[in-house]
Amino acid sequence: MIVHATNGLGTGEGTALHTHGQFFNGSSWYDGAVQTTQCPIPPGETLDYHIDTSLQTGTYWYVSSAYTIRR
């Protein structure tokens, strides 16, 4: 699965997509826990999440995670 995430917040906040129910063996930076496993996506920028779903079955969900970028 490929998810194209663009930060269109326009508020100076970084963002990411945080997942639940998804395995990230060898690619934990796609977990989306801002400032824990992933740097935030800066305003106006895009990140493509490449997620291998062939290794598991079940239900997955995604939530946004925001982080205020201090200047």
N, C-alpha and C positions, 0 to 999 in steps of 0.2 A: 504494500500500500504506500502511496506517496501522497503526502499532505503538503500543500503549498500554503504556508502561514505568513501573512503580511501584517505587520504592525501598522494599523491605520488609526491608532488611538489619537495621535496628534496632540497629546498632552504632556509630552516629555517623559512618558513612562515606557519602560521596556516591557516586553511580554513574552510568553511562551505558551505552548500547549502542554499541559500536564496530563499524564495518562494514568488510568487505573485498570488493572486486570491484564496488563501487557507485559510480556517478558522482554528484557533488553540485555540479553547476554552479549557482551562485547560491544554494546552501543548505548551505554547508560546516559550519554549526553542527550539522547532523544527523550528522556523521561520528563523533561520540562520543569523540573523543580528549580525555579530561578534562584541563582546564587548558591545552589547546592550541587546539582549535576549539570546545569546548563547556564551559560550566560544569557541574559535577556536579549531578545531581538530588538534592536534599536528602532526608534520611530522611523517609519518610512521604508524600513528594510524587510526583506523576505528570507525565510528559512524553509528549505524543503526537508521535511521529515521522511526518510526512507525506512519503513518499518516492515520487517519480515513477519508475515502472519502465517507462514507455512509450518511453523514449529509448534503451534498451539491452537486450541479451539476454545470457544467460550464467548463471553460478553466483555467488551472493552468500552470505556467511555473516556472522553477528553474534556478537560476544563481549562479555562484560561488562567494564567498566573501572571500577575503584574508586578513590576518593580519600578519604583521611582528612581530615575537617573539623576543623580546630583551633579551639578556643574560647579 
